[in-house]
Amino acid sequence: MSVASGGALGRFLDGVERAGNRLPHPFLIFVYLALFIVVLSWVVSLFGVTVEDPASGERIAVESLISRDGIEYMLTSAVTNFAEFPPLGTVLTIILGIGLAQSVGTLNAGTGRNVIPDRAEMQIETRGATEDLDASEAEMEVVGRGISAVCDEEWPGIVEEACGGAKFVRRVLPEASIGGSEDATVIMRRVRERGGMATYMIFGSPLAAGHHNPAFDWEEEAILVGVEALARTIRRLCAA
């Protein structure tokens, strides 16, 4: 897909794009250049051309690659020649970038790592030799979903009664909306399906940074609050 633009610069860039689109695949360009070097070495060797080694000053004759020694050299040094080619890293990076821009597109989603995004946007471009590609269709399949859960109404009273007079638990808030989905919601649903009651308890702590952040940290004193709350709640349920 090309976008026309006005002005001399726009016409120049359009011309560059049209010329670039006529080029063969980068792999074939490397093959053609390699074949050209092989043929060139044969032609130059016929004229007895020599070059001077800048390090030693010795004159070195150009040898044809279309010979037994030349073919043996190409086969035995192919891996080393490829791996030690200085521009190789730049060329591969450019090819990967072109492939990503032309064949993949962009995908923007999420606000942090390990967080299921609430919105995702994908931009892709398709190219084909014919217009049949324009009639292609895309399908979406849901492979997973988050499960919401609401605590049973009896739990706030049970926990508040159990933590009365506790040493570390200062107060019990009856509810709080966290606006997220956790593995615990699946467990809570399963408990209810088996006739039980379920709740989700959060023990507050000052945070150095938000969740799923490299700088995330919390005060370890919150562990004492959690252990005491759970222990007193379990004892309260066992005594009932």
C-alpha positions as CSV (number, residue, x, y, z in Angstrom):
1,M,0.0,0.0,0.0
2,S,1.4,3.4,-0.9
3,V,0.2,6.8,0.1
4,A,0.5,9.6,-2.4
5,S,2.0,12.8,-1.2
6,G,2.5,16.2,-2.8
7,G,5.7,18.2,-3.5
8,A,9.0,17.3,-4.9
9,L,10.0,15.3,-1.8
10,G,6.8,13.3,-1.9
11,R,7.3,12.4,-5.5
12,F,10.9,11.4,-4.8
13,L,9.8,9.2,-1.9
14,D,7.0,7.6,-4.1
15,G,9.6,6.9,-6.7
16,V,11.9,5.3,-4.1
17,E,9.0,3.1,-2.9
18,R,8.1,2.0,-6.4
19,A,11.7,1.1,-7.1
20,G,12.0,-0.7,-3.8
21,N,8.9,-2.8,-4.5
22,R,10.5,-4.0,-7.7
23,L,13.6,-5.4,-5.9
24,P,13.8,-9.1,-5.4
25,H,13.7,-10.7,-1.9
26,P,16.8,-9.8,0.2
27,F,17.8,-13.4,0.2
28,L,17.9,-13.5,-3.5
29,I,19.9,-10.3,-3.6
30,F,22.6,-12.0,-1.5
31,V,22.5,-15.0,-3.8
32,Y,22.9,-12.8,-6.9
33,L,25.7,-10.8,-5.4
34,A,27.5,-14.1,-4.4
35,L,27.2,-15.4,-8.0
36,F,28.4,-12.1,-9.4
37,I,31.6,-12.3,-7.2
38,V,32.2,-15.9,-8.3
39,V,32.0,-14.9,-12.0
40,L,34.0,-11.7,-11.4
41,S,36.8,-13.7,-9.8
42,W,37.0,-16.0,-12.8
43,V,37.1,-13.1,-15.3
44,V,39.7,-11.1,-13.3
45,S,41.9,-14.2,-12.9
46,L,42.0,-14.6,-16.6
47,F,43.8,-11.3,-16.9
48,G,46.4,-12.1,-14.2
49,V,45.3,-9.3,-12.0
50,T,47.2,-8.9,-8.7
51,V,46.6,-6.8,-5.6
52,E,49.0,-5.5,-2.9
53,D,48.6,-6.7,0.6
54,P,48.6,-3.5,2.7
55,A,50.1,-5.2,5.7
56,S,53.1,-7.0,4.0
57,G,53.3,-5.2,0.7
58,E,53.3,-8.6,-1.1
59,R,51.5,-8.9,-4.5
60,I,48.7,-11.4,-4.4
61,A,47.2,-12.9,-7.5
62,V,43.4,-13.1,-7.8
63,E,42.3,-16.7,-7.9
64,S,39.2,-17.9,-9.6
65,L,36.5,-19.4,-7.4
66,I,35.4,-21.5,-10.4
67,S,38.0,-24.1,-9.8
68,R,38.6,-27.0,-7.5
69,D,40.5,-24.9,-5.0
70,G,38.0,-22.1,-5.2
71,I,35.0,-24.4,-4.6
72,E,36.7,-26.1,-1.7
73,Y,37.5,-22.7,-0.2
74,M,33.9,-21.5,-0.5
75,L,32.5,-24.7,1.1
76,T,35.0,-24.8,4.0
77,S,34.9,-21.1,4.8
78,A,31.2,-20.4,4.3
79,V,30.2,-20.5,8.0
80,T,33.2,-18.5,9.1
81,N,32.7,-16.0,6.3
82,F,29.1,-15.6,7.2
83,A,29.6,-15.3,11.0
84,E,32.5,-12.8,10.7
85,F,30.9,-10.6,8.1
86,P,30.9,-7.1,9.9
87,P,27.7,-5.7,8.5
88,L,25.8,-8.9,9.1
89,G,24.2,-7.7,12.4
90,T,23.0,-4.4,10.9
91,V,21.6,-6.2,7.8
92,L,19.7,-8.8,9.9
93,T,18.3,-6.1,12.1
94,I,17.1,-4.1,9.1
95,I,15.5,-7.2,7.5
96,L,13.8,-8.1,10.8
97,G,12.5,-4.5,11.1
98,I,11.2,-4.5,7.5
99,G,9.5,-7.8,8.0
100,L,7.9,-6.6,11.2
101,A,6.7,-3.4,9.6
102,Q,5.4,-5.0,6.4
103,S,4.1,-8.4,7.4
104,V,3.2,-8.1,11.1
105,G,2.2,-4.6,12.0
106,T,1.8,-3.2,15.5
107,L,0.2,-4.5,18.7
108,N,-0.5,-2.2,21.6
109,A,-2.1,-3.6,24.8
110,G,-1.9,-3.5,28.5
111,T,-0.5,-1.1,31.1
112,G,2.0,-3.4,32.8
113,R,3.5,-6.8,32.8
114,N,1.5,-9.8,34.1
115,V,-1.7,-7.8,33.7
116,I,-4.5,-8.9,31.3
117,P,-5.2,-5.8,29.3
118,D,-8.7,-4.4,29.2
119,R,-8.1,-3.1,25.6
120,A,-5.8,-4.2,22.8
121,E,-5.3,-2.6,19.4
122,M,-3.6,-4.4,16.4
123,Q,-2.7,-2.8,13.1
124,I,-1.7,-5.1,10.3
125,E,-1.1,-4.8,6.6
126,T,-1.6,-7.5,4.0
127,R,0.0,-7.7,0.6
128,G,-0.7,-10.1,-2.2
129,A,0.0,-10.7,-5.9
130,T,-3.8,-10.4,-6.6
131,E,-6.8,-8.7,-5.1
132,D,-8.1,-12.0,-3.7
133,L,-6.4,-11.2,-0.5
134,D,-8.8,-8.3,0.0
135,A,-11.7,-10.8,0.4
136,S,-10.0,-12.6,3.3
137,E,-11.8,-12.8,6.7
138,A,-10.6,-13.0,10.3
139,E,-12.1,-15.0,13.1
140,M,-11.9,-14.4,16.8
141,E,-12.1,-17.2,19.4
142,V,-12.4,-16.8,23.1
143,V,-10.0,-19.1,24.8
144,G,-10.2,-17.8,28.4
145,R,-12.1,-15.4,30.5
146,G,-12.0,-13.8,34.0
147,I,-14.6,-14.8,36.6
148,S,-16.1,-12.2,38.9
149,A,-17.1,-12.9,42.4
150,V,-19.0,-11.2,45.3
151,C,-18.4,-12.3,48.9
152,D,-21.2,-13.8,50.8
153,E,-23.0,-11.3,53.0
154,E,-22.5,-13.4,56.2
155,W,-18.7,-13.1,56.1
156,P,-18.1,-9.5,57.2
157,G,-20.0,-10.1,60.4
158,I,-18.2,-13.4,61.1
159,V,-14.7,-11.9,60.5
160,E,-15.5,-8.8,62.6
161,E,-16.8,-10.8,65.5
162,A,-13.8,-13.2,65.3
163,C,-11.3,-10.3,65.3
164,G,-12.8,-8.4,68.2
165,G,-10.1,-7.7,70.7
166,A,-7.3,-8.8,68.2
167,K,-3.8,-7.4,68.8
168,F,-2.9,-6.7,65.2
169,V,-6.2,-6.3,63.4
170,R,-7.3,-2.7,63.9
171,R,-10.6,-2.7,62.0
172,V,-12.6,-4.8,59.5
173,L,-14.1,-3.2,56.4
174,P,-17.2,-5.0,55.2
175,E,-16.4,-4.7,51.5
176,A,-14.1,-3.2,48.9
177,S,-14.3,-3.2,45.1
178,I,-10.9,-4.3,43.6
179,G,-12.1,-4.3,40.0
180,G,-10.0,-7.3,39.0
181,S,-10.1,-11.1,38.6
182,E,-8.1,-13.5,40.5
183,D,-7.7,-17.3,40.7
184,A,-9.5,-17.1,44.0
185,T,-12.7,-16.2,42.1
186,V,-12.7,-19.7,40.5
187,I,-12.2,-21.3,43.9
188,M,-15.0,-19.2,45.4
189,R,-17.5,-20.3,42.7
190,R,-16.5,-23.9,43.2
191,V,-17.1,-23.6,47.0
192,R,-20.6,-22.2,46.4
193,E,-21.4,-25.0,43.9
194,R,-20.7,-27.4,46.7
195,G,-23.0,-25.6,49.1
196,G,-20.4,-23.5,51.0
197,M,-19.8,-19.8,51.6
198,A,-16.9,-17.9,50.2
199,T,-15.1,-14.6,50.8
200,Y,-12.0,-12.8,49.6
201,M,-9.9,-11.0,52.3
202,I,-7.4,-8.3,51.6
203,F,-4.8,-7.2,54.2
204,G,-3.8,-3.6,53.6
205,S,-0.2,-2.3,53.5
206,P,1.6,0.8,52.3
207,L,3.0,0.1,48.9
208,A,6.2,1.4,47.4
209,A,4.7,1.1,43.9
210,G,1.7,-0.3,42.2
211,H,1.0,-4.0,41.6
212,H,3.0,-5.7,38.7
213,N,5.7,-3.0,39.0
214,P,9.4,-3.7,39.4
215,A,9.5,-1.5,42.5
216,F,6.5,-3.2,44.1
217,D,7.1,-3.8,47.9
218,W,5.0,-4.0,51.0
219,E,5.4,-3.9,54.8
220,E,5.9,-7.3,56.3
221,E,3.9,-6.4,59.4
222,A,0.8,-7.1,57.2
223,I,1.7,-10.8,57.5
224,L,0.9,-10.7,61.3
225,V,-2.4,-9.1,60.5
226,G,-3.3,-11.8,58.0
227,V,-2.2,-14.7,60.2
228,E,-4.1,-13.4,63.2
229,A,-7.3,-12.7,61.2
230,L,-7.3,-16.1,59.5
231,A,-6.5,-17.9,62.8
232,R,-9.2,-16.2,64.8
233,T,-11.7,-16.7,62.0
234,I,-11.0,-20.4,61.8
235,R,-11.3,-20.7,65.5
236,R,-14.6,-18.9,65.4
237,L,-16.0,-21.2,62.7
238,C,-14.8,-24.3,64.6
239,A,-16.5,-23.2,67.7
240,A,-19.8,-22.6,66.0
